[in-house]
Amino acid sequence: MSKLHSHLFLKSIALNFLFLFSLEGTAQDLPVIAITEIESSVDSSSWLDYKNSKSLNFQTMLETQLVQTKRFKIIERNRIDEVLSEQILQGEFSNNNTKMNVGGVDYIVYGSITKFGSKKKQIQTSGVSVTKLIAEFGVDLKVVDILTGEILKAESIDISLETGSGTSTNSFGISDTLADPLSDIQRSAAKSSAALIAESIFPIRLITWEDESSNCCAYINYGDAIMSQGDIVRVIKQGSAFVDPDTGLKLGSTEKTVSKLEIFEVLPNFSKAKLIDGETPSGGELVRFDANNSVKSQNNNQRERLGKKI
């Protein structure tokens, strides 16, 4: 092993240990999230049949992804009704000068599945028929700060995933499909949803930049719970803040993309990325998923859209 590779290996171990130690050391202070039952506006027998036959569903997958970020505690589902009842009482008895803790919960996530199913796309050429199976999934999410009632995030996620193919002629057929494409697409949607929820509370940031080789490497403060190899992210420089002159409400700030990075290594607690466009970052900057981000799936045919506000 070369000195450079040894240095990179040791640095990776040190960073991983540092993140794990810091996260575990503050586990008692992690914010608590309650995920209400994910409803569905999809009127299809395929959704009902799938939901009734599977022990693992989208909500379970979402809870798992959020826990794996190591930044949140997830409340048990049997306490959700209690929390919601207390939230109503908070609205009736609290005032602008009082903040009430609701069942020890800091944030509530509401969700509704808007699209679920699959369709076939058949292509015929020179006597050969190729069939592609396209799974589709959509979900609307809302993240609410339970102490203030502020909606931190209200956006939708739509994903389509080309999960396999089959080839046939007049005499034979060959199938090449995943065992459960509807489960696969839910897991992908859960990962995207966890990213949306997590970054609304703890923004994605570039930890540091190391000139270990040409255009490399950036260290990002989230790992495999929300990041995937091949993700494209933007490094953001924030400008002046906007404030409503009448209400004093902070409306946001200007943002400028200074560089683009591609994730090439994903670890449990952080990710590594290389520079693909723009200036070399210094560290500490905000990071956002690129609007045209295309996560590479098992067959490189997944397409997803993040951050569509609702």
SEVOBA-610975 format. One record per residue (C-alpha): residue number from 1; residue in one letter; x negated, y negated, z. Coordinates in nm, 3 decimals. Example, Ala and Ser with C-alpha at 12.3 -4.5 7.8 and 13.67 -1.06 7.14 Angstrom:
# SEVOBA-610975
PT  drentor  vexti        x        y        z
PT        1      A   -1.230    0.450    0.780
PT        2      S   -1.367    0.106    0.714
END
This chain:
# SEVOBA-610975
PT  drentor  vexti        x        y        z
PT        1      M    0.000    0.000    0.000
PT        2      S   -0.142   -0.341   -0.099
PT        3      K   -0.194   -0.620    0.153
PT        4      L    0.091   -0.817   -0.007
PT        5      H    0.332   -0.525    0.014
PT        6      S    0.225   -0.456    0.373
PT        7      H    0.288   -0.819    0.462
PT        8      L    0.633   -0.813    0.302
PT        9      F    0.723   -0.488    0.476
PT       10      L    0.618   -0.614    0.818
PT       11      K    0.795   -0.945    0.764
PT       12      S    1.116   -0.763    0.668
PT       13      I    1.102   -0.554    0.986
PT       14      A    1.032   -0.862    1.199
PT       15      L    1.323   -1.059    1.052
PT       16      N    1.560   -0.767    1.091
PT       17      F    1.457   -0.720    1.454
PT       18      L    1.488   -1.093    1.525
PT       19      F    1.840   -1.109    1.384
PT       20      L    1.952   -0.793    1.560
PT       21      F    1.812   -0.912    1.893
PT       22      S    1.965   -1.259    1.867
PT       23      L    2.305   -1.124    1.764
PT       24      E    2.319   -0.856    2.030
PT       25      G    2.195   -1.096    2.294
PT       26      T    2.497   -1.321    2.239
PT       27      A    2.757   -1.049    2.180
PT       28      Q    2.968   -1.169    2.473
PT       29      D    3.000   -1.512    2.308
PT       30      L    3.114   -1.387    1.968
PT       31      P    3.442   -1.541    1.850
PT       32      V    3.745   -1.312    1.854
PT       33      I    3.956   -1.263    1.541
PT       34      A    4.308   -1.122    1.525
PT       35      I    4.416   -0.988    1.186
PT       36      T    4.792   -0.974    1.159
PT       37      E    4.951   -0.689    0.967
PT       38      I    4.870   -0.740    0.601
PT       39      E    5.202   -0.774    0.423
PT       40      S    5.268   -0.692    0.059
PT       41      S    5.474   -0.878   -0.198
PT       42      V    5.402   -0.606   -0.452
PT       43      D    5.724   -0.440   -0.563
PT       44      S    5.594   -0.110   -0.689
PT       45      S    5.635    0.253   -0.592
PT       46      S    5.262    0.308   -0.648
PT       47      W    5.180    0.072   -0.361
PT       48      L    5.428    0.232   -0.121
PT       49      D    5.315    0.583   -0.210
PT       50      Y    4.950    0.490   -0.169
PT       51      K    5.003    0.306    0.159
PT       52      N    5.197    0.596    0.310
PT       53      S    4.948    0.859    0.204
PT       54      K    4.621    0.695    0.310
PT       55      S    4.477    0.660    0.659
PT       56      L    4.223    0.406    0.532
PT       57      N    4.382    0.097    0.385
PT       58      F    4.283   -0.259    0.305
PT       59      Q    4.333   -0.392    0.658
PT       60      T    4.119   -0.121    0.814
PT       61      M    3.847   -0.184    0.557
PT       62      L    3.861   -0.559    0.623
PT       63      E    3.824   -0.507    0.999
PT       64      T    3.524   -0.282    0.937
PT       65      Q    3.352   -0.536    0.710
PT       66      L    3.402   -0.819    0.962
PT       67      V    3.261   -0.611    1.248
PT       68      Q    2.959   -0.526    1.034
PT       69      T    2.874   -0.896    0.997
PT       70      K    2.790   -0.879    1.372
PT       71      R    2.941   -1.225    1.416
PT       72      F    3.292   -1.143    1.538
PT       73      K    3.494   -0.928    1.774
PT       74      I    3.818   -0.790    1.629
PT       75      I    4.119   -0.762    1.857
PT       76      E    4.308   -0.433    1.866
PT       77      R    4.623   -0.428    1.658
PT       78      N    4.847   -0.336    1.950
PT       79      R    4.774   -0.680    2.101
PT       80      I    4.865   -0.882    1.793
PT       81      D    5.231   -0.938    1.892
PT       82      E    5.122   -1.058    2.236
PT       83      V    4.881   -1.307    2.079
PT       84      L    5.141   -1.439    1.835
PT       85      S    5.393   -1.486    2.117
PT       86      E    5.139   -1.684    2.316
PT       87      Q    5.061   -1.892    2.008
PT       88      I    5.427   -1.997    1.991
PT       89      L    5.415   -2.097    2.358
PT       90      Q    5.100   -2.297    2.291
PT       91      G    5.281   -2.492    2.022
PT       92      E    5.567   -2.568    2.261
PT       93      F    5.369   -2.666    2.570
PT       94      S    5.034   -2.799    2.456
PT       95      N    4.958   -3.157    2.354
PT       96      N    4.681   -3.336    2.168
PT       97      N    4.472   -3.358    2.484
PT       98      T    4.505   -2.995    2.589
PT       99      K    4.366   -2.681    2.434
PT      100      M    4.505   -2.348    2.547
PT      101      N    4.333   -2.016    2.504
PT      102      V    4.568   -1.768    2.339
PT      103      G    4.503   -1.412    2.453
PT      104      G    4.129   -1.470    2.429
PT      105      V    4.160   -1.505    2.050
PT      106      D    3.983   -1.779    1.857
PT      107      Y    4.106   -1.721    1.500
PT      108      I    4.403   -1.553    1.335
PT      109      V    4.393   -1.413    0.982
PT      110      Y    4.714   -1.380    0.781
PT      111      G    4.724   -1.189    0.455
PT      112      S    4.956   -1.081    0.178
PT      113      I    4.877   -0.837   -0.100
PT      114      T    4.993   -0.988   -0.430
PT      115      K    4.869   -0.732   -0.681
PT      116      F    4.804   -0.360   -0.663
PT      117      G    4.792   -0.095   -0.931
PT      118      S    4.610    0.042   -1.230
PT      119      K    4.652    0.052   -1.605
PT      120      K    4.493    0.237   -1.892
PT      121      K    4.320    0.082   -2.190
PT      122      Q    4.274    0.311   -2.487
PT      123      I    4.034    0.250   -2.773
PT      124      Q    4.031    0.465   -3.084
PT      125      T    3.751    0.471   -3.333
PT      126      S    3.652    0.728   -3.599
PT      127      G    3.883    0.993   -3.459
PT      128      V    3.755    0.953   -3.103
PT      129      S    3.981    0.817   -2.831
PT      130      V    3.821    0.641   -2.533
PT      131      T    4.040    0.570   -2.230
PT      132      K    3.942    0.316   -1.964
PT      133      L    4.120    0.296   -1.628
PT      134      I    4.145   -0.057   -1.490
PT      135      A    4.242   -0.098   -1.124
PT      136      E    4.377   -0.437   -1.008
PT      137      F    4.407   -0.586   -0.662
PT      138      G    4.500   -0.932   -0.534
PT      139      V    4.536   -1.075   -0.184
PT      140      D    4.619   -1.417   -0.036
PT      141      L    4.438   -1.498    0.289
PT      142      K    4.473   -1.771    0.550
PT      143      V    4.236   -1.832    0.843
PT      144      V    4.374   -2.039    1.133
PT      145      D    4.186   -2.188    1.428
PT      146      I    4.417   -2.084    1.710
PT      147      L    4.309   -2.363    1.947
PT      148      T    4.373   -2.649    1.708
PT      149      G    4.621   -2.495    1.464
PT      150      E    4.395   -2.606    1.177
PT      151      I    4.398   -2.393    0.862
PT      152      L    4.029   -2.336    0.795
PT      153      K    4.077   -2.145    0.472
PT      154      A    4.372   -2.061    0.246
PT      155      E    4.262   -1.889   -0.070
PT      156      S    4.332   -1.593   -0.294
PT      157      I    4.112   -1.313   -0.422
PT      158      D    4.183   -1.129   -0.746
PT      159      I    3.976   -0.832   -0.856
PT      160      S    3.989   -0.601   -1.154
PT      161      L    3.766   -0.296   -1.166
PT      162      E    3.702   -0.076   -1.467
PT      163      T    3.657    0.243   -1.273
PT      164      G    3.592    0.510   -1.532
PT      165      S    3.646    0.640   -1.878
PT      166      G    3.754    0.947   -2.068
PT      167      T    3.668    1.056   -2.419
PT      168      S    3.878    1.289   -2.628
PT      169      T    3.904    1.423   -2.982
PT      170      N    4.153    1.656   -3.140
PT      171      S    3.982    1.957   -2.983
PT      172      F    3.840    1.856   -2.642
PT      173      G    3.829    1.590   -2.374
PT      174      I    3.573    1.467   -2.123
PT      175      S    3.673    1.279   -1.810
PT      176      D    3.445    1.041   -1.622
PT      177      T    3.655    0.868   -1.357
PT      178      L    3.607    0.786   -0.992
PT      179      A    3.797    1.003   -0.745
PT      180      D    4.002    0.720   -0.595
PT      181      P    3.983    0.392   -0.791
PT      182      L    4.257    0.225   -0.586
PT      183      S    4.060    0.290   -0.268
PT      184      D    3.740    0.165   -0.431
PT      185      I    3.897   -0.162   -0.537
PT      186      Q    4.045   -0.220   -0.190
PT      187      R    3.701   -0.173   -0.037
PT      188      S    3.556   -0.424   -0.282
PT      189      A    3.836   -0.669   -0.200
PT      190      A    3.776   -0.617    0.173
PT      191      K    3.411   -0.712    0.129
PT      192      S    3.503   -1.026   -0.065
PT      193      S    3.769   -1.112    0.194
PT      194      A    3.523   -1.067    0.480
PT      195      A    3.284   -1.304    0.303
PT      196      L    3.557   -1.565    0.266
PT      197      I    3.660   -1.539    0.633
PT      198      A    3.304   -1.528    0.768
PT      199      E    3.177   -1.828    0.577
PT      200      S    3.478   -2.037    0.682
PT      201      I    3.355   -2.001    1.043
PT      202      F    2.980   -1.940    1.009
PT      203      P    2.854   -2.081    0.677
PT      204      I    2.612   -1.884    0.463
PT      205      R    2.269   -2.045    0.489
PT      206      L    1.922   -2.002    0.349
PT      207      I    1.703   -1.917    0.648
PT      208      T    1.363   -1.972    0.495
PT      209      W    1.172   -1.961    0.168
PT      210      E    0.846   -1.774    0.124
PT      211      D    0.624   -1.815   -0.183
PT      212      E    0.525   -1.451   -0.181
PT      213      S    0.536   -1.423   -0.559
PT      214      S    0.666   -1.615   -0.857
PT      215      N    1.024   -1.738   -0.792
PT      216      C    1.047   -1.534   -0.469
PT      217      C    1.171   -1.511   -0.196
PT      218      A    1.471   -1.663   -0.020
PT      219      Y    1.602   -1.512    0.304
PT      220      I    1.979   -1.551    0.359
PT      221      N    2.154   -1.514    0.695
PT      222      Y    2.408   -1.247    0.590
PT      223      G    2.346   -0.885    0.506
PT      224      D    2.530   -0.599    0.341
PT      225      A    2.865   -0.669    0.510
PT      226      I    2.934   -0.946    0.259
PT      227      M    2.638   -0.949    0.017
PT      228      S    2.566   -0.710   -0.269
PT      229      Q    2.265   -0.660   -0.489
PT      230      G    2.312   -0.865   -0.804
PT      231      D    2.523   -1.139   -0.642
PT      232      I    2.458   -1.489   -0.777
PT      233      V    2.465   -1.767   -0.517
PT      234      R    2.419   -2.144   -0.528
PT      235      V    2.199   -2.345   -0.292
PT      236      I    2.385   -2.662   -0.192
PT      237      K    2.262   -3.006   -0.093
PT      238      Q    2.530   -3.199    0.095
PT      239      G    2.575   -3.570    0.048
PT      240      S    2.790   -3.838    0.207
PT      241      A    3.097   -3.735    0.407
PT      242      F    3.445   -3.857    0.312
PT      243      V    3.678   -3.981    0.587
PT      244      D    4.043   -4.080    0.539
PT      245      P    4.060   -4.449    0.640
PT      246      D    4.412   -4.417    0.780
PT      247      T    4.396   -4.090    0.973
PT      248      G    4.024   -4.060    1.038
PT      249      L    4.046   -3.706    0.902
PT      250      K    3.722   -3.566    0.764
PT      251      L    3.796   -3.473    0.404
PT      252      G    3.462   -3.313    0.320
PT      253      S    3.145   -3.427    0.154
PT      254      T    2.978   -3.441   -0.182
PT      255      E    2.791   -3.130   -0.285
PT      256      K    2.516   -3.082   -0.540
PT      257      T    2.386   -2.747   -0.660
PT      258      V    2.007   -2.767   -0.646
PT      259      S    1.928   -2.407   -0.740
PT      260      K    2.072   -2.065   -0.815
PT      261      L    1.954   -1.740   -0.660
PT      262      E    2.010   -1.373   -0.735
PT      263      I    2.032   -1.128   -0.447
PT      264      F    1.790   -0.841   -0.509
PT      265      E    1.766   -0.675   -0.167
PT      266      V    2.038   -0.637    0.095
PT      267      L    1.966   -0.531    0.454
PT      268      P    2.205   -0.494    0.749
PT      269      N    2.136   -0.840    0.894
PT      270      F    2.004   -1.052    0.608
PT      271      S    1.947   -1.056    0.233
PT      272      K    1.660   -1.147    0.002
PT      273      A    1.703   -1.343   -0.320
PT      274      K    1.491   -1.470   -0.607
PT      275      L    1.509   -1.808   -0.777
PT      276      I    1.671   -1.795   -1.122
PT      277      D    1.744   -2.165   -1.184
PT      278      G    1.670   -2.506   -1.035
PT      279      E    1.428   -2.628   -0.773
PT      280      T    1.260   -2.424   -0.502
PT      281      P    1.465   -2.447   -0.179
PT      282      S    1.299   -2.523    0.154
PT      283      G    1.529   -2.351    0.405
PT      284      G    1.835   -2.446    0.608
PT      285      E    2.052   -2.529    0.306
PT      286      L    2.411   -2.414    0.264
PT      287      V    2.466   -2.125    0.024
PT      288      R    2.784   -2.052   -0.170
PT      289      F    2.886   -1.774   -0.404
PT      290      D    2.873   -1.887   -0.764
PT      291      A    3.217   -1.948   -0.921
PT      292      N    3.133   -1.704   -1.200
PT      293      N    2.974   -1.453   -0.965
PT      294      S    2.998   -1.096   -1.092
PT      295      V    2.904   -0.834   -0.839
PT      296      K    2.750   -0.529   -1.001
PT      297      S    2.967   -0.230   -0.924
PT      298      Q    2.881    0.136   -0.961
PT      299      N    2.941    0.118   -1.333
PT      300      N    2.865   -0.254   -1.381
PT      301      N    3.220   -0.324   -1.495
PT      302      Q    3.367   -0.498   -1.192
PT      303      R    3.497   -0.851   -1.222
PT      304      E    3.606   -1.066   -0.932
PT      305      R    3.719   -1.420   -0.868
PT      306      L    3.657   -1.583   -0.530
PT      307      G    3.771   -1.910   -0.381
PT      308      K    4.095   -1.980   -0.565
PT      309      K    4.287   -2.203   -0.326
PT      310      I    4.654   -2.135   -0.254
END
